[in-house]
Amino acid sequence: MKTEEINKDFEETTHMKSRKIYPREKTTNNPIYFVETDNEIYIYKKTPKANKEKKVYSLLYETNFFPIFENTYFGEDYLIQKYEKNALYMNPELRLEDLIKRQNFMMQNRIPELDEELYYNSAPERIFIRLKKHNFYFGNKENILKFLREREGFREKVPKLFLHGDLIEGNVLLTPNGIKYIDFERAMFDRMSWELGPILFRSNVEEVPNLIKFYVKNSDCNGQDLENAVHYDFVTYLCTFGISVEQSLIKGTRRDNYLSRISEQLRGMNL
């Protein structure tokens, strides 16, 4: 991508002059650049879901479900956001603790009318079809199908909430102004138990049972229903992610690391 194009987008959208533009180390499929002004640094992210994120930010300004960076600008196919250089990544325990607080708040407050097609998560209802069609190598398919069938009904017993959808460590930042959330490309309206998938996936296998217990104990949702729903959604998340990795263009060490971690987490669930 040409820096001239980024510079044009930046100046037209923010009405600020850029001084320096350079790419960030590639960590996603979408190109990301740093844009320096005289006083600040901004992140420029090319994304086909800019319109969705713009709608998400409008919703969050209205509801305060998730605290977000105020200095965020949207173009047709890009997002510009102030870079907080003093922000710290939060460990799984802190991310989970903050999530519980926000979900308990959401259960007590009205969720505005949403375009459910925009926020729809098809993974849970498609998992049985995908598992039957796909020959994967990161777990025992029959054991996984049995595990999911035994817990399938519990998912419908927990509330639907607005979900961030991708609570990895880089998307929940501890800043001098408090906790902030970024990257809402995968935001959805779904059962609250789905939100734990990315947190648990990147946690140590031996920590997962305690994280689930902590979540269930401190949530305002029914404990037994929620625990079974979390187990169902976590295994669904692992399998959906694993199938996507196997079918994607991801190659080499990154692919191997993803599939190895998925296998490790499934073994931790005795699958």
C-alpha positions, 0 to 999 in steps of 0.5 A, a space after each residue: 500500500 502506498 504511503 501517499 494513499 494513507 497520507 491522503 486518507 489520514 489528512 482528509 479524515 482527521 484534518 491533521 498533518 502527518 509527519 511520518 508513515 511506516 508499517 507495523 510488524 505484520 500480525 494480521 491479514 489487514 495492513 496496519 501502519 503507524 502515522 506520526 503527527 507532530 505530537 501524537 502517533 495514530 494507527 491506520 488499519 485497512 479493513 473491509 469491516 470499517 463500516 461495521 466497526 463504525 456502527 459498533 462504536 456508535 452503539 458503545 458510545 450510547 451504552 458504555 458496554 465496553 470503554 473505547 478510545 475516543 480518538 477514533 476515525 472511520 473511512 469507507 474501508 479503513 480505521 484510524 485510532 490514536 496509539 496509546 504507547 503507554 498501554 499494557 496488555 492484560 493477563 487472562 485473569 484481569 481480562 476475565 474479571 473485567 468481562 464479568 463486570 461488564 456482562 453483569 452490567 449488560 444483563 441489568 440494562 437494556 440492549 438497543 435494537 441491533 441489526 442481528 444480521 450484522 452481529 450474527 454468529 453462525 459458528 455454534 449452529 454449524 459446528 455439527 455440520 462442519 465436524 461431520 464434513 471435515 477430517 481434521 487432525 487436532 482431536 478425536 472427532 467422535 469424542 468431540 461430537 459426543 461432548 457437544 451433544 451432551 451440552 448442546 441444550 445448555 447454551 440456550 439457557 444463558 442470556 444473549 449479550 453484545 459480545 466483543 468477539 475477540 478478547 485476545 490480549 492485544 484487544 484489551 489494553 490497560 491505559 493511564 485512563 483505564 481499561 480500553 477495548 479495540 478491534 471490534 471486527 468480530 463483534 456479535 450478539 450471542 450467548 454470553 458464554 461464547 466470549 470466553 473462547 479467545 481468553 481460554 484459548 491463549 491461556 495455559 491449559 492447566 489454568 483453564 478449569 480455574 478460569 472457568 470456575 472463576 467466571 461461573 462463580 462471579 457471574 449473575 447467570 445460573 451457575 450450572 447452565 453457564 458452566 456447561 454452556 462455556 464448555 460447549 462454546 469453548 470446544 466449538 470455538 477450538 474446532 471452528 478455529 482449527 478447521 479455519 486454520 486447516 482450510 486457510 492459507 496460513 502456512 509454516 510455523 504460525 499454522 503449526 503453533 495454532 494447531 498445536 495449541 488447539 490440540 493441547 487445549 482439547 486434550 486438556 478437555 479430555 478430547 
